[in-house]
Amino acid sequence: TETNNYTTAEAQWIWNTSDATRAPAGQTIAFRKVFNLADAPERLVAVISCDNEYRVYLDGRLVGEGKQWDSPNLFTIDDVTAGEHELIVVGRNGGDSPNPAGLWCEVRHLSPNKTVRGFGTDASWQWST
């Protein structure tokens, strides 16, 4: 469990290896980020792209999915409470031979005092196959 004062850092493309230019076709990776919110945000938004497709879950609830890595999706979630949360993105690489794969995600939340905080994909995210 992490407790941080997240700022608006930029996300990075991630996968299960540092060089994901030849990821196996059909490889599926689950990425996990646990975060805490001191206050219930007015709104939480996530912008996500995955080469090639993904499903995103917040606290076990499906938030959305996408299949176009070059067209990121924006998801707005209005009913997020204060406390610990788990964000999981299940990404899948497409193709029929090794090819580039990656996940990019930026999360922002607007606090009651109108402060915008957030986090993005980086080396702190956990992953499993």
N, C-alpha and C positions, 0 to 999 in steps of 0.2 A: 504494500500500500504506500502510495506517495502522498505527501502533503506539501504542496508547493504554492507559491504565489506565481502562477503562470503569467507570462507576458505574451506579447504578440510576436513570438519567434517564427521564422519562416520554416515551413516543412521541407523535408528532404525525401527524395525517392528512396525507398527501402525494399529489401527482399530478404531472404534468409542467408544470402551470401553477399559479401561486399562487391563482387563482380557478378551481377545478374544478367550479363549480356548473352549468356548461353544457358538460360534456365531450361529445365526439361519441359517439353510440351505436356500440357495436362497437369502440371504440378499445382497442388492446392496448398496454400499456407494460411493459417489462422494467426492474425496479428492482434495483440491485446495491449490495452492501455487502461490502467486504473488511475482515477483522479478524484480529488475531493473538491467540493464546492462549499465554501463557508456559508453562503446564502443561496437561496433559490434564485436562479437567474430569471430575468424577464423573458429571455429567449436564449436558446443554444442553437448554433448553426454549424454545420460541417460541410466542407467542400472536399469531394473525394474523386480520385481517379485511380484506376488500376489497369495495368496492362496484363491481362486482357479483360477480366470481369471480376465483380465482387458483390458481396452482400454485407451490409453493415447492421450491427445490433448494438443497442444501448440497454444495458441491464437485462439482457436476454430477449428483448423485444426487437423484432425486425423493423428497422427504420427505413431501409430502402436498398436498392441495388442498381448496378450499372454495368453496361457491356461495351462502352465506347471509351477507351482510354484517352482519346484525344478530345473528348467532350466531357470535362468534369461535371459532376452533379452537385447541386446545392440542396441540403436537407435542413429544414427548420423544425426544431422540437420545442414546443411551448410549455410542456408540463413536467419539466425537470425540477426535482427538489434539491434542497441542500443535502450534503452528505457525500458518501463514497459512491462512485459510479464505475462501471466497467464498460468500455467500448471495445467491441470486437469487430474486426473486418476480416472476412474470409475471402482471400483473393485466389484467383485461378489463372494460370498462364495458358494461353491457347496455342494453336498451331499443331503441326504434325512432326516437328523436329525442334531441337533446341533453338531458343530465340529469346530476345530481351523480355524481362518481366520486372514489375515494380508496383509499389503502392505509394500514393501521395495523399495525405489527408491533413487538412487544417481545421481545427475546432476553435470556435470563438463563443464566448458567452457574455451577455450584457448583465451586469449586476444591478441591483436596485438603485445604487448610487450613480448609475450610468457609466461605470468603469468597464472597459472592454478588456477581457483577459482571454487567454487561450493557449493552445499548444499545437504542435504539429508532429508528423512522423519524424522520428530520429532514432538513434541507436538505443534509446531507453525503452522502446517498445519491445515486448516479448513476442516470440513467435513459436509455432509448433506446426508440424506436418500431419 
